[in-house]
Amino acid sequence: MKITVVGRGRVGGGLARLWENAGHEATPLGRDGGDAAGADVVVVAVPGPAIADALAKVSGLDGQVTIDATNLYQERDTTFPSLSHQIKSIIGGPTAKSFSTNFAAAYDRIAQQRVTPSNLFAAEPDAKDIAEQLIRDAGYDPVYVGDLDPGARLLEDSSGLTRALVAQYGPFFYRYGRPGEL
Ligand SMILES: NC(=O)c1ccc[n+]([C@@H]2O[C@H](COP(=O)([O-])OP(=O)(O)OC[C@H]3O[C@@H](n4cnc5c(N)ncnc54)[C@H](OP(=O)(O)O)[C@@H]3O)[C@@H](O)[C@H]2O)c1
């Protein structure tokens, strides 16, 4: 797959490396932007407050399948129910939210785990298969929480719990399983 990653920091740069290792062609873009035309999927990995600025500098986004990896640690723009909805209002394609509850600092240790770590994601139907594949190709087990409504906001609102846990454990993995699976 051709993947344009908007953001080349810990998340964007880290995911691009994982996907390149899995055989994809990943192009990370920094704050100067670039062109996403011809990509199979666009991944957004910039700070929540920088979404509009970052996407304004990228051409070729219109209607692309999108995966939003962003979080927000300040007041949200209440025009949108979630950051994913804000991103969808700009790009306009089928949208998923994923990687927002997984630590970039642990990307290089995913493959060493005894069990495959989970990755919670929400997705509109036409973005679900691509999101699921890229979650697997990054090394995680995808756990679907439902459509973007209300899944994206549920994932964003879980960042307080994540921060409480990281204060206790440092960067961590998690695994969801039905009874008998763990
Ligand atoms: N770090 C994590 O473990 C983690 C986990 C889950 C979700 N997230 C979320 O993922 C997103 C990215 O986090 P990160 O840790 O990767 O951040 P980061 O390492 O600071 O990287 C941020 C990236 O966004 C770009 N950027 C920053 N300000 C921008 C602006 N005003 N306009 C355009 N681009 C801008 C930067 O461009 P330059 O390269 O040009 O500086 C950089 O490539 C955030 O929403 C964060 O909350 C982070």
The ligand as an SDF file (V2000), in Angstrom:
LIG
                    3D

 48 52  0  0  0  0  0  0  0  0999 V2000
    3.6900    9.8570   21.2550 N   0  0  0  0  0  0  0  0  0  0  0  0
    2.7770    8.8940   21.4890 C   0  0  0  0  0  0  0  0  0  0  0  0
    3.0750    7.8450   22.0840 O   0  0  0  0  0  0  0  0  0  0  0  0
    1.3760    9.0640   20.9940 C   0  0  0  0  0  0  0  0  0  0  0  0
    0.5130    7.9690   21.1160 C   0  0  0  0  0  0  0  0  0  0  0  0
   -0.7690    8.0630   20.5930 C   0  0  0  0  0  0  0  0  0  0  0  0
   -1.1940    9.2340   19.9690 C   0  0  0  0  0  0  0  0  0  0  0  0
   -0.3360   10.3100   19.9070 N   0  0  0  0  0  0  0  0  0  0  0  0
   -0.8260   11.5110   19.2050 C   0  0  0  0  0  0  0  0  0  0  0  0
   -0.2460   11.4900   17.8940 O   0  0  0  0  0  0  0  0  0  0  0  0
   -0.0050   12.8190   17.4460 C   0  0  0  0  0  0  0  0  0  0  0  0
    1.4820   12.9860   17.1300 C   0  0  0  0  0  0  0  0  0  0  0  0
    2.2080   12.7690   18.3210 O   0  0  0  0  0  0  0  0  0  0  0  0
    3.7990   12.5880   18.2960 P   0  0  0  0  0  0  0  0  0  0  0  0
    4.1530   12.0880   19.6450 O   0  0  0  0  0  0  0  0  0  0  0  0
    4.2160   11.8390   17.0870 O   0  0  0  0  0  0  0  0  0  0  0  0
    4.2690   14.1140   18.1380 O   0  0  0  0  0  0  0  0  0  0  0  0
    5.7110   14.6480   17.6980 P   0  0  0  0  0  0  0  0  0  0  0  0
    6.7470   13.5990   17.8710 O   0  0  0  0  0  0  0  0  0  0  0  0
    5.8790   15.9540   18.3800 O   0  0  0  0  0  0  0  0  0  0  0  0
    5.5320   14.8980   16.1220 O   0  0  0  0  0  0  0  0  0  0  0  0
    4.5940   15.8290   15.6700 C   0  0  0  0  0  0  0  0  0  0  0  0
    4.6150   15.9010   14.1580 C   0  0  0  0  0  0  0  0  0  0  0  0
    3.6010   16.8350   13.7920 O   0  0  0  0  0  0  0  0  0  0  0  0
    4.1910   17.8570   13.0300 C   0  0  0  0  0  0  0  0  0  0  0  0
    3.6500   19.1590   13.4680 N   0  0  0  0  0  0  0  0  0  0  0  0
    3.7600   19.7360   14.6430 C   0  0  0  0  0  0  0  0  0  0  0  0
    3.1550   20.9390   14.6680 N   0  0  0  0  0  0  0  0  0  0  0  0
    2.6780   21.1060   13.4830 C   0  0  0  0  0  0  0  0  0  0  0  0
    1.9780   22.1620   12.8780 C   0  0  0  0  0  0  0  0  0  0  0  0
    1.6210   23.2750   13.5510 N   0  0  0  0  0  0  0  0  0  0  0  0
    1.6340   22.0310   11.6210 N   0  0  0  0  0  0  0  0  0  0  0  0
    1.9830   20.9130   10.9510 C   0  0  0  0  0  0  0  0  0  0  0  0
    2.6330   19.8620   11.4640 N   0  0  0  0  0  0  0  0  0  0  0  0
    2.9910   19.9790   12.7260 C   0  0  0  0  0  0  0  0  0  0  0  0
    5.6660   17.8710   13.2830 C   0  0  0  0  0  0  0  0  0  0  0  0
    6.3010   18.3550   12.1150 O   0  0  0  0  0  0  0  0  0  0  0  0
    7.9150   18.5290   12.0040 P   0  0  0  0  0  0  0  0  0  0  0  0
    8.4480   17.1370   11.8370 O   0  0  0  0  0  0  0  0  0  0  0  0
    8.1000   19.3470   10.7580 O   0  0  0  0  0  0  0  0  0  0  0  0
    8.3520   19.1940   13.2620 O   0  0  0  0  0  0  0  0  0  0  0  0
    5.9350   16.3940   13.5830 C   0  0  0  0  0  0  0  0  0  0  0  0
    6.2330   15.7010   12.3810 O   0  0  0  0  0  0  0  0  0  0  0  0
   -0.5170   13.7420   18.5640 C   0  0  0  0  0  0  0  0  0  0  0  0
   -1.8660   14.0880   18.2930 O   0  0  0  0  0  0  0  0  0  0  0  0
   -0.4410   12.8490   19.8110 C   0  0  0  0  0  0  0  0  0  0  0  0
   -1.3290   13.2470   20.8340 O   0  0  0  0  0  0  0  0  0  0  0  0
    0.9260   10.2500   20.4060 C   0  0  0  0  0  0  0  0  0  0  0  0
  1  2  1  0
  2  3  2  0
  2  4  1  0
  4  5  1  0
  4 48  2  0
  5  6  2  0
  6  7  1  0
  7  8  2  0
  8  9  1  0
  8 48  1  0
  9 10  1  0
  9 46  1  0
 10 11  1  0
 11 12  1  0
 11 44  1  0
 12 13  1  0
 13 14  1  0
 14 15  2  0
 14 16  1  0
 14 17  1  0
 17 18  1  0
 18 19  2  0
 18 20  1  0
 18 21  1  0
 21 22  1  0
 22 23  1  0
 23 24  1  0
 23 42  1  0
 24 25  1  0
 25 26  1  0
 25 36  1  0
 26 27  1  0
 26 35  1  0
 27 28  2  0
 28 29  1  0
 29 30  1  0
 29 35  2  0
 30 31  1  0
 30 32  2  0
 32 33  1  0
 33 34  2  0
 34 35  1  0
 36 37  1  0
 36 42  1  0
 37 38  1  0
 38 39  2  0
 38 40  1  0
 38 41  1  0
 42 43  1  0
 44 45  1  0
 44 46  1  0
 46 47  1  0
M  CHG  2   8   1  16  -1
M  END
$$$$
